[in-house]
Structures are given as C-alpha cells and as structure tokens.
Amino acid sequence: MKKNCYLFHCLATMLLVLMMPLMVLAQERTVSGEVVDENGQPLPGVSIQLKNTQYGTITDFDGKYTLNLPSDGVLVFSYVGYLPKEVQIGTQTNINMQMEVDAEQLEEVVVIGYGTAKKEDLTGAVQSVSTDEFNKGAVASPQELVNGKIPGVQITTAGGAPGSGAIIRIRGGSSLTATNDPLIIIDGVPIDNDNVAGMRNPLNTINPNDIETFTVLKDASSTAIYGSRASNGVIIITTKKGRGDKITVDYSGNVSLAVPTKDIDVLNGTEYRALINEQFANDPNIIGLMGDADTDWQDEIFKKAWATEHNVAVSGSINQGVLPYRVSIGYNNADGTLRPTNLERWTGNINLNPQLFDSHLKINLSIKGMYIKNRFADQASIGNAINMDPTQPVRDEDGELFFWADAAGNPNPIAPFNPVAYRTFKDDRSEVWRSLGNIQLDYRFHFLPALRANLNLGYDWSDSDGEVDNLPGASYDAAAYETGSFQDYSQYKRNKLLEFYLAYEKEFPDIESNLSVLAGYSWQEFDVSDRSMEVFGDSVLNDQGVLEPRVRSPLAIDKTKYRLVSFFGRLNYTWKSKYLLTFTLRNDGSSRFGDDERWGLFPSLALAWNISNEPFLNDSEKVSTLKLRAGYGVTGQQDIGQDFGYRSVYTRSQPTANYVLYNNDGTFEKVQFATLRPEEFDPNLKWEETTTWNVGIDYGFFNDRVNGLLDFYYRKTDDLLNQIPVASGSNLSNELITNVGSLENKGIEFALNYNAIQNEDWFWEIGVNFTYNKNEITKLTNVDDPNYLGVLTGDIAGGTGNTIQIHSVGHPAFSFFVFEQVYDDDGKPVEGVYVDRNNDGAINDADKRQYKQPAPKALFGLTTRLTYRSWDFSATGRANFGNYVYNNVDSEGAYLNKLQTSGQYLRNVTSDIYDTRFQAPQYFSDYYVQDASFFRLDNISLGYSFDKIFGETSYARVYATVNNLFVITDYDGIDPEVNNIDEDGVSTIGIDNNFYPRPRTYLLGVNLSF
C-alpha cells in the first residue's frame, strides 16, 4: 500500500510540473465590469473568482471590479444572500452582472438545536467553523479541525498516539465527579460520551474529511433545548451532502512523517557513572552493579513514524436535484512514535437527501460506518525508560533481553523493567466496528405550509473485541514470566433514538413580525454490555497424564442500561428585524434517578437587539453588524458516571470467602461462600443544575470586513455531586456521593476577524480570539465545617495512595495541595524544609496549602490565511496562560536514594537531581508545581492549485503542512499540555507522568476534483 501510494504521488507531481509551463505561457487578459443588486444599485463586496482557481477579487464600494486572468474560463460571482452566477469569459473583456436574491440563503445559516437559524436572528452564543476554515495537516480526529479557533473552547489531545482522545472544555468545567464533556451531536444523533472499548477516541467514528461544519453552542439560551445534557455545552457536527446536477469525484491523499521532538532529560551513561561513583565511593558492591554500555533507553522505545491517508468521495444529484447524494470512503494507516503503536481505520459515509411532493417532503438519510484496528503500546515503558540504568545493554551476551534478577534468577518485581520487553513480549490489539446513522423526515403540510412535522430515527451501535497477550518471558509481569498470560475483553453498545417535533414558522408583514414555534418529544436508550476474562499459562499434562486447562480468572460480565425521555419546546419572535426573543423549555426524565427526582425542568430566555438595523445605522457604510444579546437559562447534568446510584446495590465478593462448618457427625468441613457487600447509595440522588447568564455583542464593520464578538458569562452549578463523610451508622460506608456542592465559572470571550487585504491577486485574513475564565468552588458540604479541607484527588506515582490535588471551597477545582518550599540563599530548595503556615512548630498536613490550578486562566488563538493567485498559506497557533503542571517525572525521579535502595539493582534519575540534590523524595513540595503557560504553533500549510489539469472541470491542489511546529514554554517537562485519559475514559489534568509525547508531523498531500 505504501509503495503504491508513493508511486501515485510521484506521477501526480510529475504531471503538475509538466503543466506549469503551459499555464505560464497562457495569454493573460483583463476583465472588468460592474455588479448590481436586484434593484440595480451597486453591490460592494461581491466575490468574483475564476472557477477552481485562486484568481479572484471583490467589487469596490461602487460595485466595480478589475481582474487579471491567466486564461479563459468561467467567472463565478457570489455574495451572501444572493444566488451564485457563472459566466463563460470567452473573448469578453467587460462583464456586468445583476445578482438575484436567494430567498432561502438570504443570510448565513447556522445549525442550532433541532433546526437552523439565520445568523442575524441568533440570540445565543453560537459559533460555527466550516470546511474552508478548518485546521490543515495531519488531522486524525474531528476535534483537531477547530483547535484554537473558537473562544471559550479548550481542546487538549491526550497524547501523541494516532487518533488520541481529547479533553474538550467549553467555558470551564461545571462538575467535580460527573462528566465535564460537552454533548456531541452528529447529523442529528446525540452520541454517548463514554468510551468505546478498544478505541482511543469515540469521535474517530467520523472521518474529518466528511465534516462540513463544526458548531459550538455555549450559553444556556442555545443549549437549554437539550436540557439534562447541556451543562457542558453542545457540539453539533454536520457532514457534507451532495449538491449540483453533475457528478463530482473528489480525492484527497497524503503521506506524513511523525518525529519525536523531545526526550525526558535523564542521566546518560557517563553522567550516571560519575554520580554512582560519587554517592557510593565506599561500596564497591553497588558500583559493581553498573554495566559497560551507554544506552539511550528512550531512543529504544521511540521512533520516527509514517502514516498515509486516502479519501474518495462521489457526489451529485439524480433527476435534476430530486435526489442529492454523497458517498465517501476513507482509509488511514498510521504508526505511532512509541513502538509498536498503530492505527488502521476504514470509514464510509452515505448521505442521501431526496425531496418529494414539490419539495414538501425532505428526507435526510445518513449512514456512517467504521472499522478500526488498534495496536496499543504500553505507556509504562516510558516510565521504565526513564528509570532504567543507562549503563546496562538492551540485550546480554546471549542475545536475551537484559533484566534485573532476584535471588532465584527471576525478574525482580520492584526493579525497573527493560522497556524494550513491552514491545517484545506484549501484544495489545483491538478491533472495533461502529455504525452511526439516522433517517430524518421533514414534511411541510400542503394545506398549511407554515407547519412542518419532523421525525428523526437514529442509532449508534458499536462492537469491539480486544486481546492483551503477554508471552512467556515477559519480565515486567512476574505472574506471567514463566507461563505467559492472556486477557480477552469485548463490548457491545446500542444507542437508539426517536425524536419528533412540530415547527410552525410564519411571517406577519402587517405587524412586521416573524414567529417560530417548535414543540417535540425525544426518547433515547443506551444499552452497554462488557465482558472480560484473564488466563494464565498454557494447558499442561498433570501427573496422571490428563490435560489440565489454563488457570482462568472468573468471567466478568457487566451490563447496564439507561433511558432518557424528554419534552421540549422553543419560541422565537422577531419584530422589525431588530428585536428578537427566544424562549426554550425542556422537561427531561432520566432512569438514572429515583421516582421523586427523575424529572427536571430546564428553561431559558434570551433577548437580542439588532442595532445595525435601526434607521440611524441602517445606511451606515462603516457599521454593517451590531447586535446586543442577553440570555439566562438552566441546564442539567445527568451523566453522573453511574446508572443506579439511587438504588441499593450489592457486590459479590471475589474471590469467595472460606468458612469452617461443624457437621452433625462431629466433623469439621471447610466450605466457600460468595458474600454480598452492600454499597453506599443515595435514594434522593438528582441532577446537577447549571444556571448561566450571558451578555454579548456581535459586531462587523465595513461590510463585515472586520467582524467578531464579545461575550461576558456567569455560570453556577448547584446540587453539585460530591463525595462527603457521613455519620457513623447512617449508611453502609463512611463516605457517600450526594448532591451538596456549588461551583462557579466567570469569564470573558473575545474574537476578531480581519480581512486585511482583498484584491485581484491577494487575500489575507487574520483571526484572533481570547478567553478568560475564573473557576471557584463555593460549597462542598451540607453544613459549614471549618475543619473540612475538601476532597483529595489527583493520584501520583510515588508512595501508596498519594494524591496531589484537592477540591476546596474558595479555590479552583483540582487545585494543587502542597507544602510551601523554603529555598536557600542560592535559590536551591532545602530538603524537607517547609513554611510552618499555622505556626504550631510542626510540619504536617495542616501546613499544606491550595496552590495554583491546572486549568488555564486565559486562552489565546491565532489563525491566518493568505492567498496569492494560485498559492495559499495558512497557520494556526494558540496559547494557554496561568496553567500549572505537577512534574511527577521529577518528583519521582530526582532524589539520590532512588539510585539504589534495596536489592541488587540500580535506577536512573532525571537531571533535576543537580538542582535539588534531594536525598529522599519530596512529593508534596510546591517546587514541583511548575508554570506550564505556553504558545504552540499547531500547524502551517502551503499549497498550490491547478486548474483544468485533467479537463475543463478538473482541479488539483498540492500542499505541504507541518503540525506541532514548536512550543514556547518555561515548563521543564516534556510538554506543558499533559492531560491524560485512561482506558475507562477518566481524565487527569495537570499531572505529568508517563505522558505519550506529541510528535512533530511533516505531511505532503494532494487534492483532486473532477
């Protein structure tokens, strides 16, 4: 496959090079003219483009234009709210055009909950990014398309593995124990946020090349229509559909190389020998443990990684637009930089959009399928590469992998493991089939065209299987070293959807009003079944010659199901195109709560004033858009991480318990029973509720050549789920998860887009956005207890059960909980010396403080797009400010006692040892809480477009991109963005430990259209 891909790219490049002289020699010509609107008035800002090329210009304030062209072709005239026009140039040098109003597309249309709306009529904080604005380059998952482009949205990939999951936060987190992930809706189907077993990212179902728009609903005015699932915002993804009468074939392909950018700074062989000789000068036994090698263990587990991607789409319509269609298929094969990571993915997408009965019945049929094969690398190899003695060889004289042995000659379970063993003896693979689709019937009644009925039937099904095979000789697993082990797991998930609504839209010219009313019903069911089993050893013959089976762990089967039932409505009213009102109401019922708390009511109200439509601005040549928005609403959170938290649950013991019974004949008998352990529960468990206030301004100047927004928001979550201590005897556990807390987020969002240059040869667009968010916990217990510090969280490596973060009242969520370090006159930390904050003469947990936060206080995004004739260039960068990271790599890897503690083995340390000279670990020192603010240039792209390369209607573009070009930061670790997602989908923020580093990726690609 790679060889064929390489030959194809070579042939395509040769053809493009051969065509360039012909284009240069073609006769240039100048075309000019005037463009007017439907009333014959000059129309400024009309785009005139030579079809399928980068040659274009716009009309000036008098509606006039001049355009230098390299050849004959078709001119395309386009303007928002007007139908596009096409004219064959031929021998003409003067082409005038009168535009016609497009009644259906008079204003830019934005996807919202249960329908669409004109951008001018929006009352909420809604932002949409479309195909032309997406990030370029090696994009394996949909969220990467918009990273850094939308204010208030923070997207952090969970590492450098191909197709890694992502942590998405919209206006900060609104929960502590429930999910903080937004609701994601794909072509009308809300998907489950829980991970699919065997997949790195549930969004990998969608091929990024199939996506048309990525819309984010941020405030309660826009999200409350989704009620119980909207507290963390809503993302609506729509895929591309068929258009036009002619068949169009699009191909895109690329090949890329991912390169590791940075290693963790550990001691090399020379430095390590010097330190060992210094520390253990009087102990030749320890010095004798060193070897003669100089091994870079990180270099042994990381590599340069190749990837290739190919996508083909066929679109058009049948019977003059009656049946628009688009069919696509995609293939992606990518190695990861951590051996032996690999992702192989096939995707397919079918969109059919017929219109029947004189377009009164519109049907949207969408089916997506995905088959993915994963080869996972064990990230524990990263930690072992850091800890492994650099003086030891990868293999011994017999060619066997080196390992530290105990007295019996077996691998020492407490010594560092040879990191190469993980890829040699461990085979961790999965296969996932997933399909997502729906059919949506939208009927506009013949007898009452203002009334529509919409029925949406959807599904999201997945089946996954995985195997983890540890071969005999796996030195990192003492239980599997002799016999090997085999783990098997599978999962199926079934998400079914039924939604129906009626929508009435009516214009009342006499009173200059527009009214839109919507009312509907939604039913959704989620069904999940998990199975897992572990096997040790092979089948063997016993002393009697009978074949005994492998030792098996009990088969674990976990099934769960929950349902959502909802009634919802929305009213939009517009008067004189200037004054807008939106009211929404949703009544949600969830099976995750008891009968008394099952239903929640979620209202919202928003007002907007289109100031630019007032008489004093209506004819302004400077102010083209000015709208003031204000909204209030309540949204809910039912995704609390458990389906039966309100019911008494009993857990069967594993393994069974042994009991001795006295028989009637006076003998004793040992028997086994499985006991049932009661778990804590709260019968009054209910929704978390988030109340949001939002005030915003949308602005545009000089025909929106300068445009943007400014938003102020306040969000408060009440009935926050928290794990609190309970009185003895009141429950079956000392702690209980219940609704008790409150959390606030306050923030500002700003966006500015500027078309700096627009003429016949040049186009330059610059976009910046800024977000400030303050997060604070305001309540955690039912009573005011001054001695209650909060909830400890954030597990770290080192010690048993150590945590480094805390949820405390008056502080941000996940604040670090550490001692205040004391430094000497040279600025070096003094080991074990901390500030006695309560002045009691002792240093203990009472002296710890809440210090800094892992979430950034401010986000900044920068995008630019520049075209010159057939050349195009784009770049995207972003910055985080005020975010801190706990450097667990150094806190666990930079103390002298680590070199040799007990047993016949050695461990390496990081170079931070030279700065601290700590003898013992100081896990809770704030020295390790480090500023992780950064600026990252995410991608740059340079491309060249060709017209008529294979015929009159063909088009080609070749391009090169670089992703993750550089990062500017003061953070000492490998990456300032170290958020992780474990196999259960639980995210950890701000703790740097065994992080899969993001590579720098170089990509060459080609797009073809026929």
N, C-alpha and C positions, 0 to 999 in steps of 0.2 A: 504493500500500500504506500509506504513512504517513497519507494523508488518511483512508482507511477506518478505520485504527487510531484516529485522533483522534476521528472521529465515534462509534465504538463506545464509547470511554472516556467521551465526553460523555453519551451516552444512559444508560450504566450508572450514572454518577454521579447523573444526574437521578432515576433510579428509586430509588436508595438514599436520596437526600434526601427523596423523597416518602414513603418507607416509615417514616422515623424518627418522625414524629408519631404514626403508628399504634402503633408499639411503645411509645412513651412513655405513650400513653393506655391501653394494655392494663392489665387489672386485675392487680396483684401479689398473690401468695399465698405462704404459708409452708408448707413441707413438712418434717416431721421424722420420725425413726424410729431404729431400731437395726439394725445389721448384725452377723451372727454367722458363724462358720466352720462347717465340716462337722460339728463336734461340738457346735454350739450355744453355743460360747464367744464372747464379744465380740471383734470383729476391728477393731483400731485401724488407722488409716491408709488405709482404703478410700476411693477416689476416687468421688465422686458428681457427675455432670456432666449438665446439661441438653443433650441431644444437639445437635450442630452449633452450640453457643454457647460463650461463655467463662464462663457461670454455673456455679459448682461449689463444692465444699467437700470436706473429708475427715472421716472419723469420728475421734472423740477416743479416749482410752485405754479408755473403756468401750464403744466401738463405736457411740456415738450421734452424731447429726448434726442440724443445723437449716439449712435453705436457703431463702432468699427468692428467689422467681422472678417474672419479669415476665409470664409467660403459661403456658398449658397446653403440654404437650409430652411428650417421652419422657426419663425419667431413666435414665442409664447408670451401673451400678455396676461398678467394675473394681479389681482388686488383683492384684499379681504372684503367679503360681502358681494363680490361680483363673479360672474361666470368666467372661467378662463377662455381666452381666444387664441386661435392658432392661424398663422398666415404664412403661406409659402413665399419666400423672398423673390425668387426668380431674378428678373432684371430690375426690379423696383429699387429705387433709392429714397422714395418718400412714402411712408406707410402711416396713415392716420387710423385711429381706432376709436369706436364708441363702445363703451363697456355696458353690459347688461346686468341688472341686479339679480343676484342669486337669492331667491326668496328663502330657501332652506338654509343657506350658509351666510346670511347677512352679517352675522357676527361670528367670531371664533367660538366653536362649540367645545365645551369641556364635559368630560364624563363625571357624573356625580352618582350618588346612591340612587338606584332604580331609575336610571334615565340619563339624560344630558341636559345641559343648560347653556345658554349664551354667556360668554364670559362677562359681558356687560351686565347681566342680570344676577350674577353671583352675589350672595350676601355673606358667605363664609370664607374662611381661609383655605383656599383650594389652589394647588399649583400642579401644573401638568408639564411633563417633558416628553417630546415626541422624537421620532426617528432621527431627524436631522441634528438634534441637539444631544444625542446620546454620546457617552464616552466611547472612544475608539480603542482598538487594540485587542489584546488577549482577554476577552470577556467570556468567562465560563458560566457565570450565574447572573440572572437578571438584575440583581441589586447593584452590580458593578456599573451598569449603564448610567446611573444617575448619581453616583457617589460624588459629593461635593457640590452638587448643582442646586439643591433645594434648601433654603434656610429653615432651621428648626429640625432638620433630619440628619441624624448621625448614623453612618453605616460603617461598621468595622468588621472586616473579614476575620474569621477565627484562625487565621494562619495561612501558610503558603501552599498547602496541598491543593491540587487542581479541584475546582468545584467546592471549595471550603464553604462551610456555613457562614452566616453573618449575623451579627447582633445589630438590629435596627431599633433606634430610639427616636421617637417623634416628640419633641418638646419635653425631654427628660422622662425618666421612669415614673410611673404612677403607683407602683406596688413594691412590696418588700418580698413576699413569699409567692404571690401569684405571678403570672407571666407579665412581662413588660413589652412583649412583642405586639406589633400592630396587627390588626385584622387584614388579611390579604385576600383579595377577590380577583379571580382570573376569569375573564369573559363571563362574568355573572355568577360564578360559583365560589362561595367563601370556602377556603381550604382550612384544614386543621393545622394549627401551629406546631403540634407535637411532631417530633422527628419521625421519619420513616426508617425502620431498622435497616442497616446496611447502606444508608445514604448519608453523605456529608451535609446536604442542604436540600430541604423539601422543595425549594424553588427551582432545583435543577430539572424538574419536570419540563420546564418551558425553555425552548431554545431562544436565546436572546435575539437571534436574527428574525424571529417571528413576531417580535413585540412592536406594536405601533405606538402606544402611549403608556406612560407610567405616571399615574395621577395620585397625589397625596392629599387626603382630607385631614386637616389638622385641628380645627376647633370644633366645639360641640354643635354649632349651627350646621356644619356639614356632616358630622359623624353620628349625631344622635339618631338618625334614621336607622342606624344599625344597633342602637341601644346597648344591650348587655355585653357586646364585644368591642366597643368602640373607645374605651378609655385611653388606649394607647395609640389612637389614630387609625386611619384606614388607608390602605394602598390598593388602588384599582388598576389592574393590568389588562389592557386590551391588545389582542393580536391583529395582525394585518389581514385584510379582506380583499377580495377580488374587485377590480374596477376596470372600466373601459370595455370596448367591444372586441379588441384584438387580444390574441393570446400573447402573453409576455412570459418569457423564461428568464429567470434571474439565477445566477450562480455566484457564490462567494466562496473563496478558499484561501487558506493561509497556512503558513508553517512558522513555528516560533521556537525560540530557544530561551529557556529559563536558566538564569545563572545565579548561584548563591552570592550574596553581597557582603556578608559579614559573619565572622565567627565569634563565639564567646571567647574572651581573652583569658586563656588558661596558660599555665607554665609549659614551655617546651622542654625537651629533654635536657638541654644544658642548664636552663634555669632551675629545673626540678632537682637535678643532681646537686647543684650548689646549695639549694635550700635544705635538702635532706642531710647533706654533709655538715651543714651549719647546725641544724637542730639536733642531730643525733651523732655528734662527733665522738662521743664516748660509748656508742652502742653499735659495734660492728655487725651485730646480727640484723639490725634494721637496715643498715647501709647495704648489707649483702643481699637484701631482697630486691634491689634495683637490677634492671637488666642493662643490656648494651645498646638497645635500639633508641631511636628518636622518632616516635610515631605520632603523627597528627591524627588523632582518633576522629576528630570532626571531619577531616578530609576523607576518612574511610567510609563514612556513612552518607555524606552529601555528594552530589554530582551535578553536572550540567544536564538539563532535561529537555528533550524535544517534544513537540506537540504538533498536531496537524488537525485542521478542521475543514469540512466541506459542507456546503448547504446548497440545495437546489429547490427553487420554488416555481410553480407554474400557476399563472393567474389570468383571469379574463372574465368573460360572461358568455352565456348561451342565450340565443334568441333575443338579441338586441337589448341586453341588460336585464332580462327577466330572471336569469339565474347567474348572478355573480359567484365566482368560485376562486379559491386559492388553496393549492395543495403544496406542501413542502416536506422535505426530508432532510435531516441533518446528521452528520457523523463527526464525532470528536474523539481523538485519542491523545491523551496527554500523560506523560510521565511527570512525577514529582521530583523535586530536588533531594528529598530524603528517600534513600533507597528502602524498599522497592516500590514506592507509591506509584499507582497508575489508575487512571480513569478512562474507561471506554464507554461512549454513550451514543446511542441511536435515538433520534427523535423524529416524530411525524406529526403533522398538523393538517387538519382539513377544516376549512371554513366554507360553508355554503349559505348564501343569503338571498333566496328567491323572494320575489314579490308577486303576489297573485291578486286577482279580483281588482284590477286597476289600482294596484299598489295599496289597497286597503288592508291586505294581509301580508305582513312582513315576517319572514322566518329566518332566524339565525341558528344554524346548526354548526356546532363546533366540537371537534373530537381531537384530542391530543393523546399521543402515546409515547412512552419512553421505555427503553431497555438500557440498563446501566450495569456495567461490571466494574467493581472496585477491587483494587489490591491495596490494602492498608499497610502502612509502616507503623511500627510500634514506637511512639514518641518517647518511650522510656529509654530508647537507645541514645537520645540526645543527652539526657542526664548522665548516662553511663559513659558517654564520650567525654564529658566534662570531668568526670571523677576518675577515669582510668589513668593509671600510671603511664606517662609518655615514654618511659624507658623500656617498656615491655613490647615485644613484637606482636604483630597480629596473629602469626602462626609460629608454633615451635619448630624444632628441628625436624620433627616427624611430619610436618605439614598440617598438624591439628591446630585448631584454634586455641590460643592461649586462654587459660582461666586460672584464677586463684583457687587453690585446692585446700580442703580441710585435712585433718589428720588421717582420714580414711581415704584420701585421694579423690573425693567427690568435690564438686563445686562448692565453695564457701558461700552460703546463702546471705551473709552480711557484707561480703566484699563487693566492690564494683564488678559488674559483668562486662565481658568483652562485647562492645556494642555491635560488632560485625556478626555475632551469633544470632542477633534478632532477625537479620535478613537471611541468614543461612539456614536456620532451623525453624523459623516461624513462617507459616503461610496463612495469611489472614485475608480472606476473599469474601465477596458478597455479590449477589445478583438481585436486581430489583426490576420488577415490571410495574409500571404505573400508567393509568389512563385517567384522563380528566376530560369531561365534556358536558355539553348541555344542548337542549333544543329550546329555543325561545320563540313563542308565537305571539305576535303583536297585531291585534285586529282593530282597525278603526271602523266603527259601525257605519254602515251605509246610510241608515236613517238619521244618525246623529254623529257627523264626522268629528265633532269636538270630543267625543268619548272614545277611549281606547281600552281594550282589555289585553292584559299581558300575562302569559303563562310561561313559567320557567321551570323546566325539569332538568336537574343536573346530577352529576355523580363525580366522585373522586375515589378510585379504587387503587390499591397497591398490594402487591405480593412480593415478599422478599425472603431470601434464604442466605444464610451465611455460615461459613466454616472457619474455625481457627485451629490449625493443625500445628502442634509443637512436636517435632520429630525427636526421637531418642538422641540424646547428646545435647539437648538444649540446656546449656549451663546456667541460664538465667532463671530456670524453674526447677528447683530441687525435686519436686514431686514428679516432674516429667523427664528428669535427666536419664533415668535408666530405661523407662518404658515408653516415654512419649505420652502425649495427651491429645484429645480431640474434642473440640466444642462445636456444637451444632445449634443453630437457632433459626427460627422462621417467624414471620409475622404476616398477618393479613389485616388490612384496614378497609373499611367500607363507609364512605361518606355519601349519604343520599339527600337530595334537596328537592323540595317542591315549594314554589312561590307563585302567588297570583295577586295581581293588583289591577284596579281600575284607575284610569287617569283621565281627567276632564280638563281640557285647555280651551279657553275661549277669550276672544278679543272683543272688547266693548268700545267701539270707536266714539260713540256719543259721549261717553264719560272718560275717554282717553285712558282706559284701563285694560289690563290683562290679568286673567285669573287662571291659575293652575291648581288643581286639587288631585291628590293621589291617596288611595286607601288600599291596603293589601294585607295578605296573610302569608306567613312563612313557616315551613316545617323542615327541620334538618335533623338527621340521625347519624351518630358516629358510632361505629362498631369496630372494636380492636381485639385481636387475639394474638398473644405472644406465646411461643414455645421455645424452651431451651433445655439442653442436656450436655453433660460433660462426661467423657470416657477416658480412663487411664489404662494404658498398656494394651498389648495385643492378646488375642486368645492363645492359651498355652495348654499343654498336656499336664495333668496332675499325676500324682504317684500311681494312680490306678489306670493311667493311660486314657483318661477321659478329657476331652477338650473343654476347658473352662472358659466362659466368656470374659470379656474385659470387665474391669471394675467400673461401674456406672454410677453416676450421681442420679438422684431421683429426677424424673422428668418434671420440669416446672412448666405449668400452663397457667397463663393469666389472661382472663377475658374480662372485658368491660364494655359498657355501652352507656351513652347518654343522649338525650334529645333536647332540642330547643323548639319551642312553639312561640310564634310572635304575631302580633297585630300591629300594623304601623300605618301612619298617615302623614301627609305633608300638604301644606297650603302655601302657595306663592302668589303674591299680589303685587302688581306694578301699576303705578299711576303716573301718567305723563312721561313715561320712560325715565323718570327722575327719582321717584320714591318707591322703595322696594321693601317688602315684608316677607319673611319666611318663618313658618311655624311647623315644627315636626313633633310627633308623639309616637313613641313605641312602647308597647306593653309586651314584655318578654317573660316567658316561663322556661325554667331550666330544671331538668331532673336531678341536677347536682345538689339541689337544696330541698329541705323538707317542705311539707304541705303549707306550713304557716309562712314560709319565707320564699316560696317558689317563684312568685311573680314580682316583677319590678317595673316601675313606670319611669320612662325617660323622655322628658320634654326638652324642647329648645325653642328659642325665639331670636330672630336676627332682623335688623333693620339696616338699610343702606340708602345713601343719597348720592345719586349721580350728579355731582355738582357741575360737571362739564356740559351737561345737557340744559343747564339753566341759561336763560337769554343772555346774561352778562358774560357767558363763556362759550356759548354755542358757536359763535363765529370766530372764536379766537384762533389765530394762526400759531400760537405758542402752546396753549394748553389743549391737548387732544383728549386726555383722560384724567379725570379727577373724581374719585369715588370714596366716600366715607362709609365704613362698615362698623357695626357694633352687634355683638351677639352674646347670648347666655344659653347655657344648656347643661344637662346632666346626662352622663353616660355611665355604663356599668362595666363590671368585670366578673365574668362567670368562669373564666379559665383559671381555676384556683389550684390546679395540679392534682386534684383527687376527685373521684366521681361519687364517693359515698361517705364524705366527711361528716354528714349529719346523722349517719346510722351507726349502730353498734356493730363492730367488726371483730371477728376472732381469727387469729392467725395460728395455723397448725405448726407445731414445733418441728424443726429439722435440725439434727436427726431426732429419732424418737427417744423417749426417756426410759431408763431401766428401773424396774421395781422388783422387790422380792416379796412373794406372796406365801402365806402359810397354808398348806393343804390340810384336809381333814385327817389324812393318814399320818400327820405329824412331820411330813417332809416340807422342804422349802423349794420354791420354784422361782427362777428369775424370768420375768416377762417384760415385754416392751410395750409402752403405750405412747401414742402421739397425743400430746397435750394441746389444748387450745388456749391461747393467750389473748385476753381482751385488750383491745386498743382504745386509746382515748378518742372521744368524739364529742361534737357539739351539736345537739339537736336543733339549735337556733342559728346555725351557720347560714350566712346570707351574702348578698352581693357586696362587693366594694363599689362605691359610687364616687365618681369624679365630677365635680362642678367646675365649669370653665366659663370665664369671662374673657371676651376678646374685643379689642378695638383696633381697626386697621384702616389704612389709606392705600388705595391703588392710584398710581399716577402715571401720566405719559405726556411728553412734550414733543412738539414739532412732529406731528403725525406719528406719535409713539416711537420716534427715533431714539428718544430717551424714555425709558419706562421702568417701572419697578413697584415695590410695595414697602410698607412699614406697618408692622403689627406689634401690639402690646397684649400680653396674655397673663392670666392668673388662673392656675388650676389647683384645686384642693380635693384630695381623695379622703373620704370619710369611710368609717366601718372597715378600716384597713385590717387585713388579716395579719395577725402577729402571734408568735408562739410565746405564751406567758406562763409564769408559775401559777399553780392553783393550790388551794388549801388542802392539807392532808385529808384523805378520805372522801373528798368531794368528787373525785374521778379515779380512774384506774391508772393514771400516770401523773407524774409531778408537773408535767407541762401540757398545755393544750393550745391548739391553733383555733383562734376565735376572732371575731370582728371587734377590734378595740381601738385601732390607731387612726392617726391622721397624718397626711403628707401634703406638702405644698410645693408647687413649681411656679416661679415667676420669670417672665422673660420678654425679650425684645427680638424681633426679626426684621431684617432689612435686606432688600435686594435692589440692585441697579443693573440695568442692561443698556448698553450704549452702542448704537451703530455709528462708529466713528467715521467711517469712510464708505460712501456709496456712489460709485460712478461706473462708467462702462467697462473699466478694466479691474478696478479694485473694490473689494468689500471687506470691511474689518468690523467685527463685532466683539465687544468686551462685556463680560458679565461678572459681577461680584455679589457675594451675599455674606451676611453676618448674623450670628445668633448669639445671644447672651441668655443663660438660664441659671437661675438660683434654685437649688433644691434644699428643702429643710423638712425634717420630721418634727411634727408638732405634738404628737400624742402616741403613747405605746401601751398604756395600761388603763384599767378602769378607774383606778384611784391614783391620786398624786403621791407617789412614793419617792422621796428624795434619795433613797439609797439604791434605787433601781437604775443601774447603769445602762441597760439596753440588751440587745440581742447580739451575741457574738457570732461572727460569720467569717468566711474567707479562709478556708483551710490552706495551710502552707506546708512545704516539705521541711522536715526537721522536728524532732520530738514526736510525741504521740498526742494527737488531738489538738495541736496548736492552731489557733486562728489569729488573724492579724487585723480584722475589720470588725466594725460594730455598728449597729443601728441604735442611735441615741437621740432623745428629744433635744431639739435645738441645734442639731447638726445634720449635715447631708447624709443620705443613705450610703452605706458602705464606707463610712469614714474609717481611716486607719486608727488603730488603738495601740499606742506605743508609748515607750518612755522617752523623755526629753534628754538627749545625749549631751554630755559635758565634753568639751574639747580643751586640749592643752594650748599653750602659747603659740605653737606652730600650726594650729588648726587641725590637729590629728584627734580623732575620737579616743577618749580614755576608756579603756575596757572596764565594763561593769560599773561605771560611774554615771549616775543619772541625777536629774534635778529632783529633790525632795519637794514635791509640789504641795503636799499638805503639811509640811514642816513637823512631822511626827518623829523624825530621827531615824526612820526606817524606809527602805525602798521596797515596795511591794506593789501589788496590782492597783492599790488605791492611788498610786502616783502616775499611773498611765493617763494619757490624755487623748481626746479625739483630735486627730491631726490630719489635715488635708483630705482630699477626696479623689477618687479615681476618675470620676466623670469630668469632662472639660467644662469650665465655666463659660467659655466662648468658642464658637466655631467660625471659621472663615473659609469661603470658597472662591476660587478664581477660575474663570474659563475665558478662552478667547478663540475666535475662528477668523481666519484670514484667507481670502482667495485672490488670486491674480490670474485672470484669464482661465487657463486650464489647470493651474496649480491651486492646491488647497493645503492649509496648515491649521492645526488645532492643538490646544493644550489645556489641561485641567490640573489644577493644584488645590490643595486645601491645607488648613492649619487648625490645630487644637491648642487652646491656651488654658492654663490653670488646672490641668490634669496631672495627677501624680501616680507613680507606679512603685509598688513594693518589690525591690530587687531581691527576690528569693534565691536567685542564682548565686549572688554574692553572700547573702546571709547564711546560706547553707554550704557555701563553697570557699569561704575565705577566712579560715581560722586554722591555727597551726596544729591543734590537736587532731584535726582531720587527717593529717598526713599519715599517722599511724596510731591507732587507738588500742586495739586488742586483736590478736590473731596474726597470722603470717601473711599479711597483705599490706599494700600501700594505696593511698588515694591522692589524686591531684587536687590542686586548689586553683582558684582564679587569681588573676594578677592584682585584685583588690587587696590581697594579703600584704602587699608592700605599703599600702596606705594605712592599714589598720593595725597590723601585727597582733590581731586578737589571738589569744591562746585558746579560748573557748568560744562557742557560738553565742552571738548576741542578737537573737532573733527579734526581740521586741524593741530594738533601738530605732529611733526615728532617723538615724543615719541612712538606713536602707529605704526610706520613703523619699523618692527622688523625683524631681521635676521632670515630667515627660512631655512638656509642650513641644510642638514640632510644626514644621512646614514640610509637606510631602508633595513633590511633583508627580502626580499619579500617572499621567501619560502625555506624550506628544505624538503627533501624527502628521506625516507629509505625504501628499498624494498628487497624482497627475491623471487627468481624464482625457479620453479619446472619443471622438465622435465618428460614427459610420465605419467602425473598424471591420465589421463583417457584413455591412449592408446599410441601407438608408436609415433603418430604425434601430441599429445596434449602438451599444455604448459600452465603454470599458473604463475601469479605473484601477491603477496600480498604486499601492501605498506601502509605507513602512511606518511602524509605530514602536515606541519604547514605553513600557509600563514600569512604574516604580523607579523612575529615573534617579531620584536622590531624595534623601531625608535630611533636614537640618534640625538638630536637636542637641540639647545638653545632656540627655539621658545616657548613662554609662552602659546600659544593657544593649541587647541585640536589636531591639525595636521598641519604640515608645508606645506602639499600639499592640498590647499583648492580651487582649480579651480572648478567652478560650470558651469553647462549647464542648462539654463531654458527650459520651455516647448516649446519655439519656436526654440530651438537649438542654442541660442546665448550664447556664453561662456564668463565668467567673470574670470579674472585671478588675483590672489594676494589679494583678499578681503575676510576676514574670517567673515562670518555672516550666522548663521543658517545652518552650514555645517553638512551633514549627515556623521557621523564619520565612518571610516573604521574599521571593527572588526578584531580580530584575529580568524583564522579559523583552526580547527583541523579536519583532514579527514582520514578515513580508506577506502581503496579500494582494488579491486581485478580485474585482467585482466585474461581472459581465452581465449585460442585459440585451435581450433580443426581442 
